[in-house]
Structure formats: C-alpha cells, structure tokens
C-alpha cells in the first residue's frame, strides 16, 4: 500500500506496473521502470531510501514527491519517463529519473536528461553523489535503454559525478550554468550575518522601525496541512500582485504550476517539510516565501511581495526574520536560496556552482557526439572572439571543460 501523500493508482490512469528490467537479477544491478505506472510501483521504496538517509544527505530534490509533483501537474509526455533503480543485495540504493533529451540528433544519437521542469531549478541523484560511479557503470552495462549521452542540466558541483566516476572511454563536458546561494545558519544570527555590511544592517533596522510605525508587523509560518492550504492562496495572490502578474508569468496564471505547488503542499506538507512564510502588516500579507525542508537545510523555492510596500523593503525584512528563525532552530544548518537572485548579494551569501554536464558513453555514437560537441564549442569560441583578441589569448577562464578517461 502506498503511504499517505504518495501518488496512488487512483490519481493516475493506466497504472499497471511497467518494469523494463535491465539486469539479470533484481538483487544487484539496474532495473528500469517506465511512466506513471513505474513511478507508482517504485515510489514507496524510493521514499524509504530518501527518508532513511542521514540528515546531511536528505534533500527534497531527491524525493519521489518532487518528481511526483512534476509528473502529476507539469509533465506532458509521461510515457517518456524512465526511472533507473540501482539495487545492491536487493536493497534500493539510488534512483535516477530521466526523460528523452530533445535535440536534432536524437534519432541517430539518443540522449537522456535528468528532469528539469518549470520552477525545478536543481536536480540530484536520489541516494547521494557517492552512488554516481555505480549508477554510471550500471547504465553502461545495461542493454535496454539506448543512450549516447546523459545530460545533467542543473547539478550543484559538489553533488555532480567526478571525472574519476566516469566509465572508461566516457567523456564529461562541464558548463558553468549558474550559482546557488546559501547562508550558514548553524550558529547564531551574528555569525550568519558576519559578512553583511554594517550599513545594510543599520538600514534594515531603520526600515523595521518604519514598518512598525505603519501598523502591527508579524511573521506567520504555515507548516501544517490545513495552515498551508490557506497560506498557499495568500502566497499565489502576493506572487501575482506585481510585475509577474502584469506580464502573465505569475504562478497563478498557469494551471500546471498551480497544480505543481499544490502537490508540493499536499505531499511535503503531510510530513512537515513544507513551509510558507508570510510577513503581514495589520493582517495583510505584504511578502511571502515558499520553502521546502530537507535534512538540515531549508530551501526557499519562491518569493513574492506587494510592490505597494516597497518603501519598507518588506522582502528583506521577511528574509531577516527567517534568518533569525533558522539560526534559532537546532535542526537547521543552512538556508538555501536555491538560485542566486539579484537582491541576494546584500546578504553576502556563500555560492555553490551549478553545472550543466554532458556525459558521453563509450562506443561509436558517444565518441561521435563528443566530437560534435567539441567542434561546436570551438566554433562558438572562434565566433565570439574578436580579430584583435582571439579566444585562446583572452586570459578569461574557460566556461566549458572536457574531462575524459
């Protein structure tokens, strides 16, 4: 029986199990499951894998409910989903969720990519980065899924496979995609804000007094299913109240995204791992954050604020209160902003590189694809270089790196 919050056969039509067994034994090796039925079959065991990890390893981006929310609300071709389940002595030790990578060469050189939908900024291997070598070796040995290359579009550098993890004959192309900002909340607030400029902190105190002069300011934290349902409505309204609403990019304007966040509230909220923070002024929501907790880290997925109250910097006032609250929580070590938003520099966060990796498999097709990508990168570099300053002598660091074994 599926646990509460899991995606049951009643939620998905046609959910007869569809395993594509790629190993001679289910005790060791790789099992490949497909589509919604494969997800429903694997989800309970996958959930146990993630929830029994050490707190430092646990992450909402490894959890089946993260993929389940995408599958339920955003995915348009569920039959394309492949779940690579790695087992050791019968125990599930890693899960790699993949979908076909769309590119002009896909028919000749099939590629697969880790799932990344709208608002799904980061991707992780369920089971942790230490499982990458065994997963890649198992992927190489299987004969069920044709794969010339594996795309990992948004993986934090320290959680990505190392060059040493590659099977012999493989190559890894690394492109720095972005950065993920985070604050150390393992100590007190003073420690968390040690690098923040004194002038900024003084300004925040001044703005806090201005907010208090306008009415009663309060922090409201919803972390129970009933409270989250009500808070989600406030969050969606405030997120759509500004420029996002005017240009049609607000979550509330996209039924698929609304469904995605409702699924996160339902499933993560049932375990106490979803939070919606609201800063209110005389009961009116003026700023809000949507967060998921995993292990000892709180991840701020999305923020919103009412532009009518920009004079009190309500977004920063809310951020300050969440930092204070996180530092006071003995079960939290990090506050992650997930991305690196433009306003974050004022808080002087630490930054983790986010890579886009392309791993080519051994064999003629993988070698051909690797050479084509190298040729493309070299051509782009020549095009970008000026005649007086060729790319080779620019002195700038290369954003694309190839590793091979």
N, C-alpha and C positions, 0 to 999 in steps of 0.2 A: 504494500500500500504506500502511496506517495504521502510524504509528510505535509503538514499544513503549509500552504504557500507555494507548494510545488505545482507545476503545470500538469494537470491531470488529463486523461483521455477525453473527459467531458469538455475541456477547453479547446482541444484541437481535433478536428475531424480526421478520419482515416489514420488512426494512430496504432495500427498493427506494427509490432516491432520489426525493424528493418536493419538487422546487422549485416555488414559486409565483412565477414571475418577474414582478416588478413594474416592470421597466424595459425599454425598447426595445433596450437593449444591455447585455451583461454587462460591458463595459469601463467604463462610467460609470453611476452610479445605484444603485438599490436592488434587491437580489434577496431574496426572502422564501422561506425553506425551512421545512418543517413536520416536527414529530415526530422520532422516533428516527432515521428514515432520513435526514432532512435534517441532523440533527446528525452522523451518521456521515459524510455527504458533506462537510460543511464543516469538521469538526474538524481535519484535518491542516493546512489553510491557516490556520485560526483560531489553531492552536498556533504556527505560524511568526510570525504577526502579533504575538502577545504576547511570544514569546521573543526577538524581534529588537528590541523596544523598548529605550530607554535604561534602565539600572538604576533611575533615579529614577521611571520610569513603570510599570515592571513590577509586577504585583500578582497574587496568587493568585485574587482575586475577579474578575479579568478573564479568567482562563484557562478554556479549554473543559473541562479536567478538573474544575473546580469545579462547573460546570453538569452535566458528565457524571456526577459522583457523585450529584447530586440526581436526575438522570434515571434512573439505574440503581437507586437504592435508595428514594427518597422519593416521587417523582412517581407519582401515581395515574391521571393522565389525560395520557399522553404525546402523544396526537394534538393536544392543545391548544397545544403548544409552537410558537412561531414565532421564527425566527432572522432578524433583519433584517441582511443583509450589505451593507455600503456599499462600493462599489468606485470607484476613481479610476484611469483609464488601465489598467484591467484588474487592478489590484492591490487586494487586500482591505485596507481602512483602518480599518474599525470593525465591530463586531458588537453588536447589541442583542437579548438574549434576552427574550422576552415570553411571558406566559400570559394567558388571559382574566381580567379582574378581576370577581370575583363581587359583584354588588350588585343591589338590586331593580330598578334602571333599566336593567340590562344589555341587555335585549331591545330597548328603544327607543333607548338611548344606549350603544352598545358601548364598553367601556373595556378597555385592556390595561395590564398591570403588569409591571415587572421582577421576576424570580424571587426569591422570598424564602421558603425553607422553614424547618423547624425547625433551629436552630443555624446558620442562614445570616443573620447579623446585618447585614452590609453588602452593597451592590450597587454595581457600577461598570460603565461603558461600556467594552467592550474597544476599545482604540485610544486611550483617554485623553480627558479632558474637552474638549480642543481640537476634537474631532470632533462635539461636540453640535450646533453650528449646521448643519453639512452633513447630519447624520443627521435632524434635525427637519425641515429643508426637504425632504429626500427622502421622509420619511414623509408630509408634507403633499401632495406631488405624486403619490404612488402611488395607484392605484385598486383594488388587490387586497384590502387589509385595511381594513375599515371601522373607524374609530377616532374617537370623540368626545372621548376624553381619554386621556392617558398618565399612569399612576401610577408614581412613583419612590419606593418606600416607605422606603428607608434608604440615603441617599446622603450622604457627607461633604460639607459645604457647599462646600468649595473644589473638589470634583470634580463638582459639580452644574452643570447648564446655567445660565448667567447670563441675566438678563432680556433682555439685548441679543441673545441667541441665538434668541429666540422668533420664529417666523414672524409676519408682520403679521396682526393680528386674533386672535392667541392670547392667553391669559392664563395666569399661573402662580400657583398657590396654594401658599404655603410654610408648613408647620407644623414647628416645632422638635420633633423626636421624642425625641432623647436626645443623648448625647455619647460620643465615642470618646477614651479616654485614651492618652497615649503619652509616652515618655521619650526624650530626646535622648542617644544613645549614640555620637555622632560624636567625642567627646573621651574623656577618662579617666573613671574611676569618680567621682572627686571632682566633676568637672563635672556628671555625670549626677545626682548626689545633692546638688547645691549648695543646693537649696531645702528639702531634707528637714530636719526639726527635729533638733537635736543630741541631744535626749533619746531620740528614737526610735532613732537610730543606736547610741547607747550601750546601749539596751535590747537591740537586736539582737545586739550583741557579747556581752552577758551571757547571752542565751539560747543563743547559739552555744556558749559555754563549757559551759552546762548540757547541751546535746546531746552534746558531746564526752565529757562525764563519764559518759554513759549507754551509750556504745559508739562504734564507728567510723562516722563520718558521711561520706558520699561523694555526689558528683554524678555521675550516669550519664546520658549523652546518646546516644540511639539515632538514627542518621541514615543507616543503610544498610538496604536491603530486609529482610535477614534479621534484623537487630537490631530493626527497627521492628515486625516481626510479633510477636516475643516481648514487646517493651515495650508494645505495644498491649493485650495481655492484662493486664499489670500495671496499666496506666492505667485500663482499664474496671473492673477489680476495685476499685481505690482510689477511683474516682469514685463507685462504688455502695456504698461502705462506710459512708457517713454518712447524713445526713437524706434525701438523694436516693434512696438505696436503700430507706429506710423508707417513704417516701411514693410510691414507684413511678415517680419521674421520672428515674431514672438512665438513662444511655445504654444500659447493658447490658440493661435491661428492655424495650427497644424494638428489635425486629429490624431495622426500617428504619434507625434511627440507627446501629446497629452496622454495617450494610452501608454507610452513608454514610462512616463513619470508616475502614472497611476499604478502601473505594475511594480515599479520600484517601491513605492509607498506600501503597497499591499504585502509584498514578499519580504523585503528587508525590514519593513516596519513591524511585521509579526515577530521578528527576532530582536527588536530593539536596536537595529543597526541603521535606521533612517532617522534623520533629524531635519526639521525645518525651523530655522531661527528667524524671528521677526523682531524688528525694532519698532515699537509703537509710540506714538505721541498722542496722548489723551485717547488711547484705544484705537487710533487709526494706524494702520501699517504704513510705514514710510520707507522701510528697507527690509529685504528678506534674503535668506540663503537656503539652498537645498544641499544637504550633505548626506553622505553615506560613511558609516564607520566600518573599518576592517582592522582587526587586530588592535594595535596600539596607535593607529593613525585615523584621523578624521579628515575626510576628503570633501572639499567644497566644490560641488559639481557646477553650481549655477547661482548667480546672484541677480537681484533686481532691486530697483529703488524708484521712488516717486520723485521726478525731477522738480516738482514744486518746492521741495525741501532741501534743495542743493546748498542753500546758504548755511546749513548746519553740518554739511559733509556727513550725512546720515550713514552712507555706506562705510565710511571709515570709523564712525562711532560704533556701528554694529561690529565691525571687524575687531575693534579694540576689546569689546566686551567678550567676544568669542575667544580671543587670545587669553584673556584673563580666566575665562571659564575652563579652557583647555589646560592651562597651566595648573589649575586647582584640581584637575581630575587625575588621580594617581594611575589610572589605567590608560592614559594617553601620553605619547611621547612626541608626536608630530601633528602639525596642522598643515595639510597639503592644499594648495590652490589648484592642483591638477594641471592647469595651464600656467602661463606666465603673463597675466593680464597687464595692460599698460600702467594701471594705477599701483601695481604691487611693489614697484621699485621704492616707494616711500617707506615700506615696511622692511626693507633690506633683507629679503628672504635669501635662503640658500637655493641654488639652482641645480637641477639634475638634467643632464642632456637626454633628449628624446630622439631616438634614431628611427630611420626607415631602413630596414635591412632587406636585402635580396640574397637569398641563399640558393645557389645553383647546384643541382645534383650532378653526380658523376654520370658519364655517358655522353654520347654524341650530342644529344639535344641540350643537356645542361651546359656543355662546353660551348656549343654554338650560341646559346642565349647569352652566356657570359661574355663572349667576344663581341656580340652585337651591342651589349650594354656598354662595354669599354669603348667601342668605336663611337657610339652615340655621345658618351660623356666627353671624349676627346674633341669631337666635332663641336659640341656646345662650348667647350672651353676656348677653342680657336675663334668661334664666332663672337664670344664675349670679350676677347682680348682686343685691345686697340693696336694699330700698326706700330706705335711707338713704345708700347708697353705689353709685350707678349705675356700670356698667362704663365709661362714657365718661369719668368723672372719677376713676377709681380711682388713677391715677398709675402703674399697673403696665404693663410693656411688653406689647404685643400678641403673642401666640404665633402668630397666623395672619396672614400677609401676602399681599396680592394684588399682582401686577405684571401689566401688560398693555402691548401695543403696538398 
